[in-house]
Amino acid sequence: MKAEDKKQREIEARRRISQMPDPVAMLQDQASRYPDREAFVHLRHADDIAPRIYRYAQAADIAARFAGALVSAGITESDTVAIVAPSLPETLLALAGTASVAIAFPLNLLLSAEALAAQLRFAHVKAIVAFGAHPAMKLAETVAQAVRIAGVDIVIEIDAGHGASAELAQCSARHFRWDDFLATGDPTAIPAVSGARPAFLFHTGGTTGAPKLAELSLDAVMASIHTSSVGIGWRDGERILQLFPFFHVGGAFIVGLGIFSAGATLMNCSIAGARDPDTVAALWQIAARMKTNIIALAPASWSQIAAQGEPSARWPELRSMFTGAASIPAELVDRLVKLVGVPMVQGLGMTEMSGAGAYQVMDGVMREQAVGYPAPLLEARLVPIAPDAPHELYVRGPMLFSGYRTVDGLVDGLTDGWYASGDLAEFLPDGQLKLLGRAKDVIIRGGHNIDPLAIEDVVARHPDIVIAAAVAMPDAFAGELPIVYAVRKPGAKVSEAELLAFVGEGIDEPPARPKRVIFVDDLPLTLVGKIARYQLRQKASAMRMSELLQGVAGIDSIYCDDLGARRITVAWTAGAATSAAPEADAIAATLGLTIVHKHHIS
């Protein structure tokens, strides 16, 4: 990127940060210029020809009224408001209104009542915005149970179109329907707040007993929203169809509020988003009908779209595809670009960066496979992690998080202002960042560091494969061996031996050639559409232990639910000789694993 272009991007990002310092102010600023422009268009289903439309004037008024209603209800800037709802206009506007006066805490929709309650208690949630009664979701019942356990004072129910939820109405001291709550808010009574105060919490890991939340300041969030919008190049007035969830930083900020930073239109479909098979199957028709300029999906969703083959609709307005949240195989990008004829723009971001990281520029240029240029105002450097090994990406800038909230208080996640991303990367000659893998995903075979992405890219070139993931399987000799989980196209007959031979020819380094291929119907995904590699590592560890313990009598089942895939649970049948346990322990030790024994009582 030219120095002048980089300078202009930084100037524009700083202008927006100064002019639009919080989400409500951003919406009001855009509404002053484009009151009748569509801000958010939500299709209830794939065939919806009369979608819900929120124009900028209406969106700004709702966000401001919601903020004012929180203040009227006694919520202060140090209080936390949880949002547990699908990717609806109300959800994003509740996030915008909350962050402007308090702390917003978006949570995923598939948590159990107990897990949700643990998060609500840990974050000291005072109020919760929840999706109401709906036949396709039991979310209202789950939230109501969690609210009772955690003792949340205020419940604000988003109308799901099927009447009020009796469970939500009875689970707290104060219950409001969405419209009734907005009616209590004065959009002009929003107090001034410090940009340094916490504005968002995001769950980043840890068990129920040791939770960990990333704390993001208002200044960091707005820096992320504006720098990502400028860095990617969302254009004033264009229409962006996205299927990301709003409980993830990418969905909330990059392809959420970041779209409003540019004065563009956000469009999405169904309460299930990318998890709705009808929406995925009809994506091209939806995009054409809505005169979409950009389609933004996670890589796993793009693989489903590519598997459909030739697009079922074409339209002149489309100028680009966008992806983020996980690495995307180069073969998949090539396939999509050939099918559609427009560039695939890629980005890098994570919770600790408030979603902002690096982005390719959406200027119509077909660039080399990479995650793009560091966002405006973000510094990036590469730090060696070992001799002759890839470098880890470190970043510093105004969008970085404040630290992790833990049971021991706020833990700083930075070192002299720098955040170690865990991404292995290199700079290309044109200044773009190219990811080489994740440090924790690296497969170490006999001292050889193997990048799983290098294996996956080769596997994905096979014409019978939809998507694949390479992970480590424990091995007594080499420590770890690379194996592949692969999804075949419908009707494909490629065998394990044939695929191993194909991949072997495409990988020059013998240690990096996978030893096994396991065909599956689909790969496990996280709630934000990333491949759940930890689950595949768990399966691989349990599989290897099962093979080695075949001759040991009295074993009922073997499984692994340890996040690190190092502890294996062995369940013994009733009456099994406990003397067999040391033998199993010895075998596990050869793999560097430990066993948790469960004995059934007869």
matplotlib code that plots the C-alpha trace (Angstrom):
import matplotlib.pyplot as plt

x = [0.0, 1.3, 2.3, -0.2, -3.1, -2.2, -2.1, -5.5, -7.0, -5.7, -7.0, -10.5, -10.5, -9.5, -12.2, -14.9, -13.7, -13.8, -17.1, -18.9, -17.5, -20.3, -22.8, -25.8, -23.9, -22.8, -26.4, -27.6, -24.8, -25.7, -29.5, -28.8, -27.5, -29.5, -32.7, -34.6, -31.8, -32.2, -29.9, -31.0, -33.1, -34.1, -35.7, -37.7, -37.1, -35.5, -38.7, -39.6, -40.5, -41.7, -38.7, -38.5, -36.8, -35.3, -34.2, -31.4, -33.7, -35.7, -32.6, -31.0, -34.2, -34.6, -31.0, -31.2, -34.6, -33.2, -30.3, -32.6, -34.9, -31.9, -31.0, -34.7, -34.7, -31.7, -28.9, -25.6, -22.4, -20.9, -23.9, -24.0, -26.8, -26.8, -28.3, -29.4, -31.2, -30.8, -29.3, -32.3, -32.4, -33.5, -30.5, -27.9, -29.7, -29.9, -26.1, -25.6, -27.9, -26.4, -22.8, -23.5, -24.6, -23.6, -21.8, -23.2, -22.7, -23.8, -24.1, -24.4, -27.8, -26.9, -25.7, -27.6, -29.5, -26.8, -24.0, -25.9, -26.7, -23.0, -22.1, -24.9, -23.7, -20.0, -20.7, -23.1, -25.8, -28.6, -30.8, -31.2, -32.6, -34.0, -35.8, -39.4, -41.5, -40.9, -41.7, -38.3, -36.4, -36.6, -34.5, -37.1, -37.4, -33.7, -33.2, -36.0, -34.5, -31.1, -32.6, -34.2, -30.9, -28.8, -31.3, -31.4, -33.6, -34.9, -36.0, -36.7, -38.4, -38.0, -41.2, -40.8, -44.1, -45.8, -47.2, -45.6, -43.5, -45.1, -41.7, -40.0, -42.8, -42.6, -38.9, -37.8, -38.9, -39.4, -40.5, -40.9, -42.1, -39.7, -42.0, -43.2, -39.6, -38.7, -41.7, -40.0, -36.9, -36.0, -33.7, -32.3, -31.5, -28.3, -25.5, -22.0, -19.6, -15.9, -14.5, -12.1, -14.9, -15.9, -18.6, -18.6, -17.8, -17.3, -16.8, -13.4, -13.0, -12.5, -14.7, -17.8, -15.7, -13.1, -14.8, -12.9, -14.4, -12.6, -13.3, -13.5, -13.6, -15.9, -12.9, -11.5, -14.8, -15.4, -11.8, -12.5, -15.8, -14.4, -10.9, -12.3, -15.0, -12.3, -9.8, -12.1, -13.7, -17.4, -18.9, -21.5, -24.9, -24.0, -25.9, -24.1, -25.7, -24.2, -24.9, -22.7, -24.0, -24.0, -22.6, -19.3, -17.0, -16.9, -20.7, -21.3, -18.6, -17.0, -20.0, -22.5, -22.0, -19.0, -21.5, -23.3, -19.9, -19.9, -23.6, -24.2, -27.1, -26.9, -29.0, -29.5, -31.9, -33.8, -33.3, -30.9, -28.7, -26.0, -27.4, -30.7, -30.3, -33.0, -31.2, -27.9, -29.6, -31.2, -28.4, -27.7, -31.4, -31.7, -28.6, -29.9, -33.4, -31.9, -29.4, -26.6, -23.1, -21.2, -21.9, -20.1, -19.9, -17.7, -15.4, -17.6, -20.6, -18.7, -17.8, -21.5, -22.2, -19.3, -20.6, -23.8, -21.8, -22.8, -24.7, -28.4, -28.7, -26.5, -26.8, -24.7, -24.5, -22.3, -18.7, -17.1, -17.3, -16.0, -14.9, -13.3, -13.5, -11.3, -8.7, -10.2, -8.4, -6.9, -8.6, -12.0, -11.2, -10.2, -13.3, -15.6, -13.8, -14.2, -17.9, -18.8, -16.2, -15.6, -12.8, -12.9, -11.7, -10.4, -9.9, -8.3, -9.6, -10.1, -11.9, -8.8, -8.5, -12.2, -12.6, -10.2, -7.0, -6.1, -8.1, -7.7, -9.0, -12.3, -11.2, -11.9, -8.3, -7.7, -5.0, -2.8, -4.3, -3.7, -5.6, -4.7, -3.1, -3.1, -6.1, -5.6, -3.9, -2.9, 0.8, 1.9, 5.2, 6.4, 8.3, 10.2, 9.0, 11.8, 14.9, 14.0, 10.2, 7.5, 7.0, 4.1, 2.0, 2.0, -0.3, -0.7, -3.3, -6.4, -8.7, -7.0, -9.0, -8.5, -7.8, -9.6, -12.1, -11.4, -12.3, -9.1, -10.0, -8.9, -5.9, -3.8, -3.4, -0.8, 3.0, 4.1, 1.0, 1.5, -0.9, 0.5, -2.1, -1.1, -1.2, 1.9, 2.3, 4.6, 4.5, 4.2, 6.2, 3.1, 2.7, -0.2, -0.2, -0.4, -1.3, 0.8, -1.3, -2.0, 0.8, -1.5, -2.8, 0.7, 1.3, 4.7, 5.9, 9.2, 10.4, 8.9, 6.4, 3.6, 1.1, -2.3, -3.4, -0.7, -2.3, -5.8, -5.1, -3.8, -6.7, -9.2, -7.8, -9.2, -12.4, -14.3, -13.7, -15.9, -13.8, -11.2, -9.3, -5.9, -5.2, -2.7, -3.2, -1.0, 1.8, 4.2, 7.1, 6.7, 4.7, 2.1, 1.0, -1.0, -4.4, -7.2, -11.0, -12.6, -16.1, -16.8, -19.2, -22.5, -22.0, -18.2, -16.4, -12.7, -11.2, -8.8, -5.9, -6.6, -6.8, -3.7, -1.8, -3.2, -2.2, 1.2, 2.0, 1.1, 3.2, 6.9, 7.9, 7.4, 6.7, 3.8, 2.0, -1.0, -1.1, -4.9, -8.0, -11.3, -14.4, -17.2, -20.6, -19.6, -17.0, -18.0, -18.3, -18.1, -21.1, -19.4, -18.8, -15.2, -14.0, -14.0, -10.6, -10.5, -13.3, -11.4, -8.3, -10.5, -11.8, -8.3, -7.0, -9.9, -9.7, -6.0, -6.5, -9.4, -7.2, -4.4, -6.7, -8.6, -7.1, -7.8, -10.9, -13.7, -13.8, -17.3, -16.4, -13.5, -14.0, -12.2, -13.9, -10.7, -10.1, -6.5, -7.2, -4.7, -7.0, -8.9, -11.9, -12.1, -15.4, -15.2, -18.1, -19.6, -17.4, -14.4, -11.1, -9.5, -6.1, -6.5, -6.4, -2.6, -2.1, -4.3, -2.4, 0.9, -0.3, -1.7, 1.6, 3.4, 1.3, 1.8, -1.8, -3.4, -6.6, -9.5, -11.1, -14.8, -16.0, -19.6, -21.0, -23.0]
y = [0.0, 3.5, 5.7, 8.4, 5.9, 4.7, 8.3, 9.1, 6.1, 7.1, 10.7, 9.4, 6.9, 9.7, 12.0, 9.4, 8.5, 12.2, 12.9, 9.7, 8.8, 6.3, 4.0, 6.3, 9.4, 7.5, 6.6, 10.1, 11.5, 9.3, 10.0, 13.7, 13.2, 10.2, 10.0, 7.9, 5.6, 2.0, 1.2, -2.4, -4.7, -8.1, -10.9, -13.2, -16.1, -16.7, -15.9, -12.8, -10.1, -7.6, -7.5, -5.4, -2.1, 0.3, 3.6, 5.6, 8.1, 5.3, 3.3, 6.3, 7.1, 3.5, 3.2, 6.6, 5.7, 2.4, 4.1, 6.6, 3.8, 2.1, 5.3, 5.8, 2.2, 3.0, 1.5, 3.3, 3.3, 0.6, -1.7, -4.7, -5.4, -8.9, -9.4, -12.9, -12.8, -13.7, -11.2, -9.0, -5.2, -4.9, -6.9, -4.6, -1.4, -2.7, -3.2, 0.3, 1.9, -0.1, 0.6, 4.3, 4.4, 1.1, -2.2, -4.5, -8.2, -10.2, -13.9, -16.9, -18.5, -22.1, -21.9, -24.1, -22.3, -23.2, -22.0, -18.8, -18.2, -18.6, -15.9, -13.6, -13.9, -13.5, -10.3, -8.9, -8.4, -6.0, -6.3, -8.7, -8.3, -11.6, -13.0, -13.9, -17.0, -18.7, -22.2, -22.7, -21.6, -22.5, -19.5, -17.7, -20.7, -21.1, -17.4, -17.4, -20.3, -18.6, -15.3, -17.1, -18.7, -15.5, -13.1, -10.6, -7.6, -6.4, -8.5, -6.7, -9.0, -8.6, -9.6, -12.8, -12.6, -15.3, -13.4, -12.7, -15.3, -16.3, -17.6, -14.3, -12.3, -14.2, -14.7, -11.3, -8.4, -6.1, -7.3, -5.1, -5.8, -4.1, -1.3, -0.6, -0.3, 2.1, 4.3, 4.9, 6.3, 10.0, 10.0, 13.3, 12.2, 10.3, 11.3, 12.0, 9.1, 8.5, 6.7, 4.9, 3.1, -0.5, -0.7, -4.4, -7.8, -10.9, -14.4, -15.7, -19.0, -20.7, -23.2, -22.4, -22.6, -20.2, -17.8, -15.2, -12.2, -9.8, -6.2, -3.6, 0.1, 2.5, 4.1, 0.7, -0.4, 2.8, 2.7, -0.9, 0.1, 3.1, 1.7, -1.5, 0.3, 2.5, -0.3, -2.6, 0.1, -0.1, 2.5, 5.2, 3.9, 0.3, -2.8, -5.5, -9.0, -10.7, -13.8, -13.3, -13.5, -10.4, -12.1, -12.2, -9.2, -9.6, -9.7, -6.9, -4.5, -5.3, -6.4, -4.9, -1.4, -0.9, -0.8, 2.1, 3.9, 4.2, 5.1, 1.8, -0.7, -3.9, -6.9, -10.3, -13.2, -15.4, -15.8, -18.7, -16.9, -19.1, -22.0, -21.9, -24.3, -22.5, -19.3, -20.9, -22.7, -19.5, -17.1, -16.1, -15.5, -13.4, -11.4, -10.7, -9.7, -7.3, -5.8, -6.7, -5.1, -7.3, -10.7, -11.4, -14.9, -17.0, -19.5, -22.5, -20.9, -20.0, -23.7, -24.6, -22.0, -23.2, -26.8, -25.6, -24.9, -22.3, -19.4, -19.7, -15.9, -13.1, -9.3, -6.3, -4.6, -7.3, -6.0, -8.2, -11.1, -10.8, -13.3, -13.4, -15.2, -18.0, -18.9, -19.8, -22.4, -20.8, -23.4, -22.4, -18.7, -19.6, -21.7, -18.9, -16.2, -18.3, -19.0, -15.4, -13.3, -10.8, -10.6, -12.3, -9.8, -11.3, -9.9, -10.8, -9.9, -11.2, -10.3, -8.8, -6.4, -5.5, -7.2, -5.0, -6.4, -6.5, -6.3, -6.5, -3.4, -3.7, -1.9, -4.6, -5.8, -9.6, -9.9, -12.8, -15.0, -13.0, -11.2, -7.8, -4.6, -3.7, -1.6, 2.2, 3.2, -0.4, -1.2, -4.8, -6.5, -10.1, -11.7, -15.0, -17.8, -20.2, -20.5, -21.3, -21.1, -18.8, -15.5, -14.6, -11.5, -8.8, -5.8, -2.4, 0.3, 2.1, -0.8, -3.2, -4.6, -3.5, -7.0, -10.1, -10.1, -13.2, -14.3, -12.6, -9.3, -7.6, -9.3, -7.3, -9.2, -6.8, -6.5, -2.9, -2.2, -5.1, -8.1, -11.5, -12.7, -16.3, -16.1, -17.2, -14.7, -13.1, -9.8, -10.1, -7.7, -5.4, -5.0, -7.5, -9.9, -13.6, -16.0, -19.2, -20.9, -20.6, -21.3, -23.5, -25.4, -26.3, -30.0, -31.0, -34.3, -35.4, -31.8, -30.7, -27.8, -28.5, -25.9, -27.5, -24.9, -26.2, -29.7, -28.4, -26.3, -29.4, -31.5, -28.9, -29.0, -32.5, -32.3, -34.6, -32.7, -29.9, -28.9, -30.5, -29.9, -31.2, -31.9, -33.7, -37.3, -38.4, -40.8, -42.7, -42.3, -38.9, -37.2, -36.1, -37.2, -35.1, -36.6, -35.1, -35.0, -34.4, -33.9, -35.4, -34.0, -35.8, -39.0, -38.7, -42.1, -41.0, -43.4, -42.7, -44.3, -42.2, -39.0, -39.7, -40.4, -37.1, -35.1, -36.8, -35.6, -32.0, -31.8, -31.7, -32.1, -35.8, -35.2, -32.9, -35.7, -36.9, -40.4, -40.8, -39.4, -39.7, -39.0, -37.3, -35.8, -32.4, -30.7, -29.4, -25.6, -23.0, -20.7, -18.1, -20.5, -21.5, -25.1, -26.4, -27.9, -28.7, -31.1, -32.8, -33.1, -34.6, -37.2, -38.0, -38.5, -40.7, -42.7, -43.4, -44.5, -46.8, -48.5, -49.1, -50.3, -52.8, -55.7, -54.4, -56.1, -54.4, -51.1, -49.7, -46.5, -44.1, -40.4, -37.0, -33.8, -32.0, -28.8, -29.6, -33.1, -34.5, -36.2, -39.2, -40.6, -44.4, -45.7, -49.3, -51.8, -52.8, -55.4, -54.7, -55.5, -52.4, -54.0, -53.2, -49.5, -49.3, -51.0, -48.4, -45.6, -47.0, -47.1, -43.6, -42.4, -43.5, -40.9, -38.2, -38.5, -39.1, -41.1, -40.2, -43.5, -43.9, -47.1, -48.2, -49.5, -52.7]
z = [0.0, -0.9, 2.0, 0.8, 0.8, 4.3, 5.5, 4.0, 5.7, 9.1, 8.6, 7.7, 10.7, 13.1, 11.7, 12.2, 15.7, 16.7, 15.0, 16.0, 19.5, 20.5, 18.7, 19.3, 18.2, 15.0, 14.1, 14.8, 12.7, 9.7, 10.3, 10.0, 6.5, 5.3, 7.4, 4.8, 3.8, 4.8, 7.7, 8.5, 6.3, 7.9, 5.9, 8.1, 5.7, 2.3, 0.3, 2.3, -0.3, 2.4, 4.8, 8.0, 7.2, 9.6, 8.1, 9.6, 11.3, 12.9, 13.9, 15.5, 17.4, 18.7, 19.8, 21.6, 23.2, 24.4, 26.0, 27.6, 28.8, 30.5, 32.3, 33.4, 34.7, 36.9, 34.8, 35.2, 33.2, 35.5, 35.1, 32.7, 30.3, 28.7, 25.2, 24.3, 21.0, 17.3, 14.8, 14.6, 14.2, 17.8, 18.9, 17.2, 18.2, 21.8, 21.7, 20.3, 22.9, 25.8, 24.9, 24.9, 28.5, 30.2, 29.5, 26.8, 27.2, 24.1, 24.7, 22.5, 22.0, 22.6, 26.2, 28.7, 31.4, 34.0, 31.8, 30.9, 34.6, 35.5, 32.9, 34.2, 37.8, 36.9, 35.0, 37.7, 35.0, 36.1, 33.0, 30.1, 26.6, 25.4, 22.4, 23.2, 22.6, 19.2, 18.1, 16.4, 19.5, 23.2, 24.0, 26.1, 28.5, 28.8, 29.5, 32.1, 34.0, 33.9, 35.1, 38.1, 39.0, 38.6, 40.1, 37.2, 38.1, 34.6, 31.6, 28.3, 25.8, 22.0, 20.3, 18.4, 16.7, 18.7, 21.7, 25.0, 26.8, 30.0, 31.3, 30.7, 32.2, 35.5, 36.0, 37.3, 39.4, 36.4, 32.9, 29.8, 26.3, 23.8, 22.6, 26.2, 27.3, 24.5, 25.5, 28.8, 27.2, 26.6, 23.6, 24.7, 28.3, 27.5, 30.0, 28.8, 29.6, 29.5, 26.4, 28.7, 30.6, 29.8, 27.0, 26.1, 27.6, 25.5, 26.7, 25.5, 27.3, 30.6, 32.3, 34.3, 37.4, 36.0, 33.6, 31.6, 29.9, 27.5, 28.6, 25.8, 26.4, 24.5, 22.8, 21.7, 20.3, 18.3, 17.1, 15.8, 14.2, 12.3, 11.4, 10.1, 8.1, 6.5, 6.2, 4.4, 2.3, 3.0, 0.8, 1.5, 0.4, -0.6, 0.4, 2.4, 3.0, 6.0, 8.0, 11.1, 14.6, 16.7, 19.8, 18.1, 17.7, 13.9, 13.6, 16.1, 15.0, 11.6, 9.6, 12.1, 13.5, 11.1, 8.2, 9.8, 10.2, 6.3, 6.0, 4.2, 4.5, 6.5, 5.4, 6.9, 6.8, 9.3, 13.0, 12.3, 9.9, 8.4, 10.3, 8.3, 5.3, 3.4, 3.6, 2.5, -0.4, -1.6, -1.0, -4.6, -5.2, -2.0, -2.9, -6.4, -5.2, -2.7, -5.2, -2.9, -3.4, -1.0, 0.6, 3.9, 5.2, 7.4, 5.5, 6.5, 5.0, 1.8, 1.5, 1.6, -1.1, -3.3, -3.1, -4.8, -8.0, -10.5, -8.9, -9.5, -10.0, -11.2, -10.9, -11.9, -8.5, -6.8, -6.5, -3.8, -1.4, 2.1, 4.7, 8.2, 11.6, 10.4, 7.7, 4.3, 2.0, -1.1, -3.3, -1.9, -2.7, -6.2, -6.8, -5.6, -7.6, -10.7, -10.0, -9.3, -11.0, -8.2, -5.6, -2.2, 0.4, 3.6, 7.0, 10.4, 13.7, 17.2, 20.4, 22.0, 19.1, 19.4, 16.1, 14.2, 12.7, 9.1, 5.9, 2.2, 0.4, -1.3, -4.5, -7.2, -7.3, -7.2, -4.6, -3.4, -0.7, 2.5, 5.3, 4.1, 5.5, 9.2, 10.0, 10.2, 13.5, 14.3, 14.5, 13.7, 14.1, 13.8, 16.7, 16.3, 18.6, 17.9, 15.7, 12.1, 13.0, 11.7, 13.5, 15.7, 15.0, 17.8, 17.5, 19.3, 18.8, 20.2, 19.5, 21.9, 24.8, 28.4, 29.8, 31.0, 33.8, 35.9, 39.4, 40.5, 38.9, 35.7, 34.2, 31.7, 28.5, 27.0, 27.3, 27.0, 25.1, 22.6, 22.3, 21.2, 18.8, 18.6, 14.8, 12.8, 10.0, 7.4, 5.5, 1.7, -0.4, -0.9, 2.9, 3.3, 6.2, 5.3, 8.1, 8.3, 11.0, 14.7, 17.2, 19.2, 16.1, 14.9, 14.7, 16.1, 14.6, 15.9, 16.2, 12.9, 13.2, 10.7, 9.7, 9.4, 6.8, 4.4, 4.6, 4.3, 1.2, -0.6, 0.5, -0.6, -4.2, -4.6, -6.7, -4.4, -1.2, 0.2, 3.3, 5.5, 8.7, 9.8, 13.5, 15.6, 16.7, 19.7, 18.7, 21.0, 18.6, 16.9, 19.7, 17.2, 13.7, 11.2, 10.3, 8.3, 8.8, 5.4, 4.0, 0.6, -1.9, -2.3, -4.2, -4.2, -3.8, -3.2, -0.7, 2.1, 0.2, -2.9, -1.0, 1.0, -2.3, -3.8, -0.8, -0.6, -4.1, -3.2, 0.0, -0.5, 3.2, 4.1, 7.9, 6.9, 4.9, 6.8, 8.0, 8.0, 6.5, 8.4, 6.3, 8.2, 7.1, 8.4, 10.5, 14.0, 14.1, 16.8, 17.3, 15.0, 12.2, 12.8, 12.6, 16.2, 16.0, 19.7, 19.2, 16.3, 18.5, 21.2, 18.8, 17.5, 21.0, 22.1, 18.8, 19.3, 22.9, 21.9, 19.4, 21.9, 24.6, 22.5, 24.3, 27.8, 29.3, 31.1, 29.2, 28.5, 26.6, 25.9, 25.2, 25.6, 26.7, 27.8, 25.9, 25.5, 24.4, 26.8, 29.4, 28.3, 30.2, 30.4, 31.7, 33.1, 33.1, 36.4, 38.0, 35.9, 37.5, 38.9, 38.3, 34.6, 35.2, 35.7, 32.3, 30.7, 32.5, 31.2, 27.6, 27.9, 29.3, 26.1, 24.2, 26.8, 27.9, 31.2, 32.0, 34.2, 35.4, 35.9, 37.5, 37.2, 40.5, 40.1]

ax = plt.figure().add_subplot(projection="3d")
ax.plot(x, y, z, "-o")
ax.set_aspect("equal")
plt.show()
